[in-house]
Protein backbone atom coordinates (compact mmCIF):
# COMPACT_ATOMS: atom_id res chain seq x y z
CA UNK A 1 0.00 0.00 0.00
CA UNK A 2 1.42 3.39 -0.95
CA UNK A 3 1.87 6.09 1.63
CA UNK A 4 -0.75 8.30 0.03
CA UNK A 5 -3.40 5.55 0.01
CA UNK A 6 -2.59 4.54 3.59
CA UNK A 7 -3.62 8.02 4.78
CA UNK A 8 -7.21 7.53 3.59
CA UNK A 9 -8.56 6.61 7.04
CA UNK A 10 -6.83 9.63 8.57
CA UNK A 11 -8.48 11.98 6.08
CA UNK A 12 -11.95 10.44 6.42
CA UNK A 13 -12.00 11.04 10.18
CA UNK A 14 -11.20 14.77 9.96
CA UNK A 15 -12.70 17.97 8.60
CA UNK A 16 -9.68 20.12 7.84
CA UNK A 17 -11.84 23.24 7.66
CA UNK A 18 -12.41 22.84 11.41
CA UNK A 19 -9.29 21.19 12.78
CA UNK A 20 -5.74 22.51 12.66
CA UNK A 21 -4.38 19.00 12.26
CA UNK A 22 -2.23 18.77 9.11
CA UNK A 23 -3.78 17.60 5.86
CA UNK A 24 -1.81 15.02 3.86
CA UNK A 25 0.11 16.38 0.89
CA UNK A 26 2.15 14.85 -1.92
CA UNK A 27 5.10 16.82 -0.54
CA UNK A 28 5.02 14.68 2.61
CA UNK A 29 5.76 11.45 0.76
CA UNK A 30 9.06 9.78 -0.22
CA UNK A 31 11.14 11.13 2.64
CA UNK A 32 14.36 9.25 3.38
CA UNK A 33 14.68 10.38 6.99
CA UNK A 34 14.14 8.30 10.11
CA UNK A 35 12.37 10.53 12.63
CA UNK A 36 10.25 9.85 15.68
CA UNK A 37 7.97 11.80 17.96
CA UNK A 38 6.21 11.07 21.26
CA UNK A 39 3.07 13.12 21.82
CA UNK A 40 0.98 13.50 24.96
CA UNK A 41 -2.76 13.37 24.38
CA UNK A 42 -4.46 15.12 27.29
CA UNK A 43 -8.04 13.86 27.15
CA UNK A 44 -10.38 12.26 29.71
CA UNK A 45 -7.60 9.67 30.04
CA UNK A 46 -4.00 10.69 29.40
CA UNK A 47 -2.46 8.59 26.65
CA UNK A 48 0.51 8.80 24.31
CA UNK A 49 1.38 8.40 20.66
CA UNK A 50 4.85 7.12 19.80
CA UNK A 51 5.29 7.55 16.07
CA UNK A 52 8.09 6.24 13.88
CA UNK A 53 8.55 7.63 10.39
CA UNK A 54 8.92 5.17 7.55
CA UNK A 55 7.51 4.78 4.08
CA UNK A 56 6.46 8.42 4.11
CA UNK A 57 4.09 8.23 7.10
CA UNK A 58 4.08 8.13 10.90
CA UNK A 59 2.95 4.91 12.62
CA UNK A 60 2.22 3.41 16.07
CA UNK A 61 0.52 4.43 19.32
CA UNK A 62 1.51 3.65 22.93
CA UNK A 63 -1.39 4.17 25.36
CA UNK A 64 0.74 4.23 28.54
CA UNK A 65 3.73 5.96 27.00
CA UNK A 66 7.32 4.78 26.55
CA UNK A 67 9.64 3.70 29.37
CA UNK A 68 13.38 3.65 30.01
CA UNK A 69 12.96 0.73 32.42
CA UNK A 70 14.00 -2.55 30.71
CA UNK A 71 11.48 -4.41 32.90
CA UNK A 72 8.54 -2.56 31.38
CA UNK A 73 6.70 -3.92 28.37
CA UNK A 74 4.59 -1.20 26.82
CA UNK A 75 1.75 -2.05 24.47
CA UNK A 76 2.19 -0.42 21.06
CA UNK A 77 -0.86 -0.44 18.80
CA UNK A 78 -0.93 0.06 15.06
CA UNK A 79 -3.36 2.91 14.40
CA UNK A 80 -4.16 4.65 11.14
CA UNK A 81 -1.16 6.22 9.43
CA UNK A 82 -0.58 9.92 10.05
CA UNK A 83 1.12 12.38 7.67
CA UNK A 84 4.70 13.43 8.39
CA UNK A 85 3.76 17.03 9.43
CA UNK A 86 1.75 15.56 12.33
CA UNK A 87 5.01 15.17 14.22
CA UNK A 88 5.05 18.98 14.56
CA UNK A 89 1.38 19.33 15.52
CA UNK A 90 0.37 20.74 18.89
CA UNK A 91 -2.98 22.09 19.95
CA UNK A 92 -6.52 21.27 21.00
CA UNK A 93 -8.80 19.27 18.73
CA UNK A 94 -12.13 21.12 18.30
CA UNK A 95 -15.57 19.82 19.26
CA UNK A 96 -17.23 17.60 16.70
CA UNK A 97 -13.93 16.28 15.37
CA UNK A 98 -12.27 12.91 15.84
CA UNK A 99 -10.60 13.04 19.27
CA UNK A 100 -12.55 16.19 20.22
CA UNK A 101 -11.35 17.99 23.34
CA UNK A 102 -7.95 16.31 23.33
CA UNK A 103 -4.95 18.60 23.68
CA UNK A 104 -1.81 17.35 21.93
CA UNK A 105 1.64 18.23 23.27
CA UNK A 106 5.08 17.10 22.18
CA UNK A 107 6.83 14.99 24.82
CA UNK A 108 9.96 14.11 22.85
CA UNK A 109 11.21 14.37 19.28
CA UNK A 110 14.31 13.23 17.44
CA UNK A 111 15.68 10.65 15.03
CA UNK A 112 16.09 6.89 15.12
CA UNK A 113 18.48 4.37 13.61
CA UNK A 114 17.23 0.92 12.48
CA UNK A 115 19.65 -1.78 13.66
CA UNK A 116 18.47 -5.22 12.58
CA UNK A 117 16.92 -4.42 9.21
CA UNK A 118 18.00 -1.97 6.53
CA UNK A 119 14.39 -2.06 5.34
CA UNK A 120 12.01 -1.19 8.18
CA UNK A 121 9.14 -2.83 6.31
CA UNK A 122 11.04 -6.14 6.38
CA UNK A 123 11.30 -5.88 10.16
CA UNK A 124 7.57 -5.28 10.40
CA UNK A 125 6.89 -8.37 8.29
CA UNK A 126 9.08 -10.45 10.62
CA UNK A 127 7.41 -8.99 13.69
CA UNK A 128 10.54 -7.50 15.24
CA UNK A 129 12.17 -4.07 15.12
CA UNK A 130 15.38 -3.02 16.86
CA UNK A 131 16.44 0.60 16.75
CA UNK A 132 18.29 3.36 18.57
CA UNK A 133 16.52 6.57 19.54
CA UNK A 134 18.28 9.92 19.57
CA UNK A 135 15.88 12.23 21.39
CA UNK A 136 16.18 14.51 24.39
CA UNK A 137 14.36 12.16 26.77
CA UNK A 138 14.49 8.83 24.96
CA UNK A 139 17.89 7.51 23.97
CA UNK A 140 19.57 4.20 23.40
CA UNK A 141 18.39 0.87 22.04
CA UNK A 142 14.79 -0.34 21.99
CA UNK A 143 13.04 -3.47 20.78
CA UNK A 144 9.54 -3.66 19.34
CA UNK A 145 8.09 -7.17 19.04
CA UNK A 146 4.72 -8.25 17.68
CA UNK A 147 2.53 -9.65 20.45
CA UNK A 148 1.26 -13.21 20.05
CA UNK A 149 -1.34 -12.90 22.78
CA UNK A 150 -5.00 -12.01 22.44
CA UNK A 151 -8.08 -13.88 21.31
CA UNK A 152 -7.94 -12.60 17.75
CA UNK A 153 -4.13 -12.35 17.54
CA UNK A 154 -4.31 -9.08 15.68
CA UNK A 155 -1.09 -8.12 13.93
CA UNK A 156 -1.43 -4.51 15.07
CA UNK A 157 -0.44 -5.18 18.70
CA UNK A 158 3.24 -4.89 19.58
CA UNK A 159 5.37 -4.58 22.72
CA UNK A 160 7.98 -1.84 23.14
CA UNK A 161 10.88 -2.63 25.46
CA UNK A 162 14.06 -0.79 26.47
CA UNK A 163 17.35 -2.65 26.18
CA UNK A 164 19.71 -2.64 29.17
CA UNK A 165 22.33 -0.07 28.22
CA UNK A 166 23.82 3.14 29.62
CA UNK A 167 20.55 4.98 28.98
CA UNK A 168 18.31 2.52 30.85
CA UNK A 169 16.68 3.69 34.09
CA UNK A 170 14.95 1.17 36.37
CA UNK A 171 13.55 4.04 38.47
CA UNK A 172 11.92 5.71 35.48
CA UNK A 173 8.51 7.28 36.20
CA UNK A 174 6.87 8.83 33.17
CA UNK A 175 4.60 11.17 35.11
CA UNK A 176 7.60 12.99 36.56
CA UNK A 177 8.59 14.39 33.20
CA UNK A 178 5.34 15.26 31.48
CA UNK A 179 5.75 18.22 29.16
CA UNK A 180 3.65 21.22 30.08
CA UNK A 181 5.50 23.57 27.77
CA UNK A 182 5.89 23.62 24.00
CA UNK A 183 7.79 21.58 21.46
CA UNK A 184 10.02 24.62 21.01
CA UNK A 185 11.59 23.61 24.32
CA UNK A 186 12.54 20.22 22.90
CA UNK A 187 15.54 19.95 20.62
CA UNK A 188 16.85 16.56 19.47
CA UNK A 189 20.08 15.64 21.23
CA UNK A 190 23.37 15.22 19.43
CA UNK A 191 23.61 11.66 18.14
CA UNK A 192 25.43 9.35 20.50
CA UNK A 193 25.55 11.76 23.44
CA UNK A 194 23.55 11.14 26.58
CA UNK A 195 21.42 13.94 27.95
CA UNK A 196 20.60 13.86 31.65
CA UNK A 197 17.49 15.28 33.22
CA UNK A 198 18.25 18.40 35.21
CA UNK A 199 17.86 18.02 38.94
CA UNK A 200 15.57 20.22 40.98
CA UNK A 201 17.25 23.12 42.78
CA UNK A 202 17.96 22.62 46.44
CA UNK A 203 15.54 24.26 48.80
CA UNK A 204 16.86 26.78 51.24
CA UNK A 205 15.31 27.45 54.61
CA UNK A 206 15.12 30.92 56.06
CA UNK A 207 16.47 31.45 59.51
CA UNK A 208 13.96 32.68 62.03
CA UNK A 209 14.78 36.02 63.60
C-alpha positions in Angstrom: 0.0 0.0 0.0 1.4 3.4 -0.9 1.9 6.1 1.6 -0.8 8.3 0.0 -3.4 5.5 0.0 -2.6 4.5 3.6 -3.6 8.0 4.8 -7.2 7.5 3.6 -8.6 6.6 7.0 -6.8 9.6 8.6 -8.5 12.0 6.1 -11.9 10.4 6.4 -12.0 11.0 10.2 -11.2 14.8 10.0 -12.7 18.0 8.6 -9.7 20.1 7.8 -11.8 23.2 7.7 -12.4 22.8 11.4 -9.3 21.2 12.8 -5.7 22.5 12.7 -4.4 19.0 12.3 -2.2 18.8 9.1 -3.8 17.6 5.9 -1.8 15.0 3.9 0.1 16.4 0.9 2.2 14.8 -1.9 5.1 16.8 -0.5 5.0 14.7 2.6 5.8 11.5 0.8 9.1 9.8 -0.2 11.1 11.1 2.6 14.4 9.2 3.4 14.7 10.4 7.0 14.1 8.3 10.1 12.4 10.5 12.6 10.3 9.9 15.7 8.0 11.8 18.0 6.2 11.1 21.3 3.1 13.1 21.8 1.0 13.5 25.0 -2.8 13.4 24.4 -4.5 15.1 27.3 -8.0 13.9 27.2 -10.4 12.3 29.7 -7.6 9.7 30.0 -4.0 10.7 29.4 -2.5 8.6 26.6 0.5 8.8 24.3 1.4 8.4 20.7 4.8 7.1 19.8 5.3 7.5 16.1 8.1 6.2 13.9 8.6 7.6 10.4 8.9 5.2 7.6 7.5 4.8 4.1 6.5 8.4 4.1 4.1 8.2 7.1 4.1 8.1 10.9 2.9 4.9 12.6 2.2 3.4 16.1 0.5 4.4 19.3 1.5 3.7 22.9 -1.4 4.2 25.4 0.7 4.2 28.5 3.7 6.0 27.0 7.3 4.8 26.5 9.6 3.7 29.4 13.4 3.7 30.0 13.0 0.7 32.4 14.0 -2.6 30.7 11.5 -4.4 32.9 8.5 -2.6 31.4 6.7 -3.9 28.4 4.6 -1.2 26.8 1.8 -2.1 24.5 2.2 -0.4 21.1 -0.9 -0.4 18.8 -0.9 0.1 15.1 -3.4 2.9 14.4 -4.2 4.6 11.1 -1.2 6.2 9.4 -0.6 9.9 10.0 1.1 12.4 7.7 4.7 13.4 8.4 3.8 17.0 9.4 1.7 15.6 12.3 5.0 15.2 14.2 5.0 19.0 14.6 1.4 19.3 15.5 0.4 20.7 18.9 -3.0 22.1 19.9 -6.5 21.3 21.0 -8.8 19.3 18.7 -12.1 21.1 18.3 -15.6 19.8 19.3 -17.2 17.6 16.7 -13.9 16.3 15.4 -12.3 12.9 15.8 -10.6 13.0 19.3 -12.6 16.2 20.2 -11.4 18.0 23.3 -8.0 16.3 23.3 -4.9 18.6 23.7 -1.8 17.4 21.9 1.6 18.2 23.3 5.1 17.1 22.2 6.8 15.0 24.8 10.0 14.1 22.8 11.2 14.4 19.3 14.3 13.2 17.4 15.7 10.7 15.0 16.1 6.9 15.1 18.5 4.4 13.6 17.2 0.9 12.5 19.7 -1.8 13.7 18.5 -5.2 12.6 16.9 -4.4 9.2 18.0 -2.0 6.5 14.4 -2.1 5.3 12.0 -1.2 8.2 9.1 -2.8 6.3 11.0 -6.1 6.4 11.3 -5.9 10.2 7.6 -5.3 10.4 6.9 -8.4 8.3 9.1 -10.4 10.6 7.4 -9.0 13.7 10.5 -7.5 15.2 12.2 -4.1 15.1 15.4 -3.0 16.9 16.4 0.6 16.8 18.3 3.4 18.6 16.5 6.6 19.5 18.3 9.9 19.6 15.9 12.2 21.4 16.2 14.5 24.4 14.4 12.2 26.8 14.5 8.8 25.0 17.9 7.5 24.0 19.6 4.2 23.4 18.4 0.9 22.0 14.8 -0.3 22.0 13.0 -3.5 20.8 9.5 -3.7 19.3 8.1 -7.2 19.0 4.7 -8.2 17.7 2.5 -9.7 20.5 1.3 -13.2 20.0 -1.3 -12.9 22.8 -5.0 -12.0 22.4 -8.1 -13.9 21.3 -7.9 -12.6 17.7 -4.1 -12.3 17.5 -4.3 -9.1 15.7 -1.1 -8.1 13.9 -1.4 -4.5 15.1 -0.4 -5.2 18.7 3.2 -4.9 19.6 5.4 -4.6 22.7 8.0 -1.8 23.1 10.9 -2.6 25.5 14.1 -0.8 26.5 17.4 -2.7 26.2 19.7 -2.6 29.2 22.3 -0.1 28.2 23.8 3.1 29.6 20.5 5.0 29.0 18.3 2.5 30.9 16.7 3.7 34.1 15.0 1.2 36.4 13.6 4.0 38.5 11.9 5.7 35.5 8.5 7.3 36.2 6.9 8.8 33.2 4.6 11.2 35.1 7.6 13.0 36.6 8.6 14.4 33.2 5.3 15.3 31.5 5.8 18.2 29.2 3.7 21.2 30.1 5.5 23.6 27.8 5.9 23.6 24.0 7.8 21.6 21.5 10.0 24.6 21.0 11.6 23.6 24.3 12.5 20.2 22.9 15.5 19.9 20.6 16.8 16.6 19.5 20.1 15.6 21.2 23.4 15.2 19.4 23.6 11.7 18.1 25.4 9.3 20.5 25.6 11.8 23.4 23.5 11.1 26.6 21.4 13.9 28.0 20.6 13.9 31.7 17.5 15.3 33.2 18.2 18.4 35.2 17.9 18.0 38.9 15.6 20.2 41.0 17.3 23.1 42.8 18.0 22.6 46.4 15.5 24.3 48.8 16.9 26.8 51.2 15.3 27.5 54.6 15.1 30.9 56.1 16.5 31.5 59.5 14.0 32.7 62.0 14.8 36.0 63.6 
